[in-house]
Amino acid sequence: MLGYVYTCLWAFIAIYLFFAAIKVNKILFLGAGLFTFMAVWWFVNQITEVNLFDGTYGIIFRVVVAVVLALFIIFYVINKKKGSDN
């Protein structure tokens, strides 16, 4: 049951970041993509018998999240150094 709560949470955050990216900063599209990925992963974990947070699937999930977060930080720092909002 809690997995569905996380699915909704990640989906709402993704939707918020998508609309915020349109108004505020394009870099938030990367965050919206990450939270969409997380929402789909949590949802698939709930509807299938396979535990997607253990073993190889868990490693894949953690690597994807780590790479996207690293890219987000890199793009954020580059964007701040340029002094631009877009």
Order of alpha helices (4+ residues) and beta strands (2+ residues): alpha-alpha-alpha
